[in-house]
Amino acid sequence: MQASPPPAQRWLTVLGPFFALALVVSLFGLGLLAHDLEGFKGFVSVRNIKTVLAQTVIVSIGALGMTLIVVSGGIDLSAGSAVALTSVLGAKWLLLGWPPALVMLAAVLAGGLLGVINGGLIAGFRMMPFIVTLGMMGVCRGGAKWVANNQVVLVPQESSLNHLMTMADVDHGFSLPIGVWVAAGLAVLMALIMRRTVFGRYALAIGASEATATYSGIQVPRQKVLIYGLAGLFFGCAGLMQMTRLSEGDPSGALGMELDMIAAVVVGGASLSGGRGSILGSVIGALTMQVLRSGTSQMLWPTYMQEIIIGAVIIVAVGLDGWRRRR
């Protein structure tokens, strides 16, 4: 049986994502304060804070599902393509005159179905998650282009779903898009599932040692199907939010979003080898990624600098995870 980590290490795991977020905010804040006062004011303005929170919604919802997969020792490279496909399906269904409530339900369930397929292939045929989800990434992306006829599908302007990601007042008060509150509610729900249910404990046990979980009587194949299916529901919800934010279903959208989700989970303190992770950490990780993008934009850095920095952050986070495990 694996020994419990010392209290100092547990606190480091819990507080690490907050330290990372504080460090990123401080570095960009000090950099802007030293070189561009107007840029600093824009960085710390209510408008920018609200914008960052709104832009974090899609990745953070997807990161909830990715956390469940990663802590169970898996990976899903098809998440971004699933977001694109469900956003296109939602836009298509709205054009066909479906009620908004039915479109929301169908888009989320479509994401869940994709997750069940992933989990079924991984568990039923004992295939590597990397290979299965890599193949599903192409299937979902191609399916999105096929359904959309290789073009953007515009959402009807009169649709009530267009207001899920809009703010009534950008510069004042605490009004936030409905999507932000949806993401917060889902995070609380997922945290309760991970910490208070047998299902959540089984996911952690499988990630810690699949063989031990099997010997303990856990039905590992069934649990994997449930894990990927539940994660798929979150990817479908992220696709719905993507559609409402852009007011369109874009088959080429969400490109590389799965890497942002994985980065958020890793920065949030989860181990890619499984067995450790937290919902709060993943949400803070997603927020950290978006602050990085906002900070580089405020400093007028080119887009490729964002990609370099985020790639470096992932490498550092994985390196720190390996160091923690060795200790």
C-alpha positions, -999 to +999 in steps of 0.1 A: +000+000+000+013+034-010+024+056+020+006+089+025+026+119+015+039+142+043+017+172+052+042+197+036+039+178+003+001+177+005+000+214+011+024+221-018+001+200-041-030+220-030-014+254-030+009+249-060-017+260-087-025+292-067+012+300-065+015+295-103-015+318-109-001+344-085+033+342-101+019+347-136-003+376-126+026+393-107+051+389-136+028+403-162+016+430-139+051+442-129+062+440-166+034+461-178+037+485-149+074+491-157+069+496-195+033+504-203+011+521-176-019+521-199-014+484-206-012+477-168-044+495-162-060+475-189-046+442-175-061+449-140-093+465-152-127+450-145-133+446-182-102+424-186-109+403-155-144+396-167-131+389-202-105+364-188-132+346-168-155+344-198-127+331-220-118+305-194-152+289-195-148+265-224-113+252-214-123+249-178-154+229-185-134+206-208-107+204-181-133+190-157-137+160-179-100+158-187-092+157-150-114+126-145-096+109-174-061+119-163-065+109-127-076+075-139-044+071-158-058+079-193-056+107-218-080+121-244-066+137-275-100+140-292-114+165-268-108+196-290-123+178-321-153+167-300-159+203-290-158+213-327-182+185-337-207+192-309-207+229-317-215+222-353-242+197-344-258+222-321-258+250-347-273+225-373-300+215-349-309+251-342-312+258-379-335+228-382-358+245-357-351+224-326-360+240-293-330+255-275-334+232-245-334+201-267-304+214-286-285+218-253-294+183-241-286+167-275-252+185-278-241+173-243-253+138-249-235+137-283-203+145-264-211+117-240-217+092-268-182+101-282-167+095-248-185+061-244-171+051-278-136+060-267-140+042-234-155+012-250-126+008-274-100+013-247-116-010-222-131-036-246-101-041-268-075-032-243-061-005-266-039+024-255-059+056-248-033+076-267-039+056-299-077+054-296-083+091-289-057+101-315-078+082-341-110+096-327-096+131-330-095+126-368-129+110-369-145+139-349-127+166-369-137+150-402-172+144-390-175+181-381-164+191-415-188+166-431-218+178-411-210+214-417-203+208-454-168+222-447-181+256-438-191+276-408-227+270-396-242+303-383-265+302-354-299+320-359-296+355-343-329+352-325-318+320-307-318+324-269-286+304-267-266+333-281-269+350-247-252+323-226-218+339-230-227+376-232-223+402-204-248+429-197-221+453-183-185+447-192-169+476-172-188+477-139-203+455-113-202+417-109-224+407-138-209+377-155-221+356-184-244+327-176-217+304-189-193+314-161-219+304-135-225+271-153-188+263-153-186+272-116-216+250-108-202+221-128-169+224-110-186+221-076-206+191-088-175+174-102-155+181-070-182+164-050-182+134-073-145+131-071-143+134-033-176+121-020-186+092-043-174+057-049-171+064-086-146+092-079-126+070-055-126+042-081-112+066-107-083+075-084-077+039-075-075+029-112-050+057-119-029+048-089-027+011-099-050-006-123-038-041-113-045-034-076-079-019-085-087-051-104-076-073-075-097-052-051-128-061-071-133-029-091-148-036-125-121-016-143-135-019-179-169-007-169-154+021-149-133+032-178-164+034-201-182+055-174-151+077-169-148+085-206-185+088-211-189+113-182-158+133-195-175+133-229-205+150-214-183+179-203-167+181-237-202+183-252-210+211-228-178+229-238-188+225-274-222+241-266-204+270-250-181+274-279-211+276-302-228+303-281-196+323-277-190+325-314-227+323-325-216+297-350-205+261-353-170+261-367-157+227-379-121+241-378-126+256-343-112+244-310-080+233-328-055+222-302-079+229-273-072+194-259-037+205-252-050+235-233-072+212-213-043+189-205-021+218-197-047+231-172-050+197-155-012+193-153-006+229-141-034+222-116-013+196-099-026+164-115-001+136-124-001+123-160+007+089-146-027+089-128-038+086-092-036+123-083-055+155-093-081+179-082-110+198-098-101+231-081-065+227-093-076+222-128-099+252-128-071+274-114-048+258-141-073+268-168-074+303-154-036+305-154-034+295-190-059+322-200-041+349-179-009+339-198-027+345-231-042+378-218-009+390-205+010+383-237-017+401-256-015+431-233+023+432-238+018+431-275+038+399-279+033+379-311+010+348-310+039+324-313+053+337-280+021+324-263+026+290-278+062+289-267+054+300-232+025+276-227+046+247-241+074+256-216+049+258-188+036+222-196+072+209-196+080+225-163+047+212-148+054+177-159+090+179-147+078+190-113+053+161-112+081+137-119+102+153-091+074+150-067+068+113-075+105+105-071+106+121-037 
